[in-house]
Amino acid sequence: MGKVHFEGNNTKGKKTEFSLVRVKSTWKRKLGKKVNKDTVDCVSAAKIYESITEKGTTWTVVSPIVFTYKVTETRNLLDPCNDTLLLGHLTDQQQVEDMKISGKPLKRFVVVDQEVYKIYGSKITEYLEANNVLYKILALPTTEENKSMEMALKILEEVNNFSLDRRREPIIAIGGGVCLDIVGLAASLYRRRTPYIRVPTTLLSYIDASVGAKTGVNFANCKNKLGAYIPPTAAFLDLSFIQTVPRRHISNGLAEMLKMALMKHEGLFELLEKHGPMLLDTKFQADNSVYGCSSIQAASQATRIAIMTMLEELAPNLWEDDLNRLVDFGHLISPALEMKVLPSLLHGEAVNIDMSYMVYVSQESGLLTEEEKQRIISCMVGLELPVWHEECTMELIQRSLQDRLKHSGGLVRMPLPVGLGQAEIFNNTSYEILHRAYEKWCDELSVSSNGICDP
């Protein structure tokens, strides 16, 4: 590379770029950007920049990290003839064929929510045994109250005793969003990153937790304060699980679907506005009664749009390097509200109360018409979601927005609808607008909503 000469008191020095190439079994640095690929086995996307000044030498490493993961909608996931749960995460078809003909038993560690286990435990067991799998099933009470580091450590102890091959034997998580979050965090910690598979069994986790990279647990009375951005190797989505979910939990998931509709897709909003009650009645299943085939068509269309719009926002920003996120709509106030009244509000219910208030903020800011506001609130009510809560006070709102400033680079970054299916990020919404919106919100909605949901 040669010597770097300094002149006078210049401390800027010189930065030299090195490419990284593999020759046989070793990596070596090569000066410059251009490398003759015929003389090396592999050229890394990583770079090393060496900077020498009077103060010393600094090496800056730029190493792109690429995660590839599948989100697959499937049917009959627990049918023993369907190998998706065991092999669907593999991207190399030759590897799939080799595993099938090897005759060597597969090994899987399965964490399942205990309420889900009561319903599907025998089917999961039959599936694993029919496919000659060496398995361990760990059924746990994965509720928001138990979403803790202690629960993650309990999973890790059992995983360690089971002796997984972290390269070839992914952990399988079957349950709602809390289960998927906890197992994801445990997997990201074990041997620094063990692959895992998500199988959502609630509507909320089907369109939200299963398609992103976030994992986490609650800590210090704050929601998801500990966590990591490690996506699953695959998420397998089967709508048939939703048929055993209570009606309130269907509404809970519809809140996140409505979020994406308000932020990005007017067609999805109109679908929920028109067919929301039917989706609640049929639980996103085919229905042979009054609704006929239109129920499964609406269910398929709604979930597909919700997942696609979510992936559009998440895929370019998995690590949230860009803090301007439309998917944060409904999540500025709801974390504090949800934790304050735990366990009386489900996640989607708290999100919807947040969204309901923010719709009033949009209307008060001149971003939504009165008619659009009323259509949105009516849609929420039609989806059987709470639109107001007595514990969502102006004090809690202010505290939440102040906390947001601390963790969002000094800007509130407030996503607000600017029409049906359109949204922008705002940083300058005045206290006067927030307060006027709050008073109108309370005046119009507190009479018809006591904020208490039946179990």
Protein Blocks (a to p, Z undefined) as FASTA:
>chain_A
ZZaddehjbfnbpadddddddehjaccddedjbdcfklpmbdcfbdcdddddfkbccddd
dddddddddddddehklgmklmklmmmmpmblklmmmmmmnopacdddddddfklmmmmm
mmmmmmmmmnopacddddddddfklmcfklmmmmmmmmmmnopafklmccddeddfklmm
mmmmmmmmngoiacdddddfbfklmmmmmmmmbdcddeehiahkbccddddfbdcddfkl
mmmpcfklmmmmmmmmmmmmmmmomklmmmmmmmmmmmmmnnopacfblnmmmlmmmmmm
mmmmmmmmmmmmmmmmmnomalcdfklgoplmmmmmmmmmockbcfklmmmmmmmmmmmm
mmmnopacfklmmmmmmmmmmnopafbdfklcfklmmmmmmmmmmmngopakiacdebeh
iacddfkbcfklmmmmmmmmmmmmmmmogoiacZZ
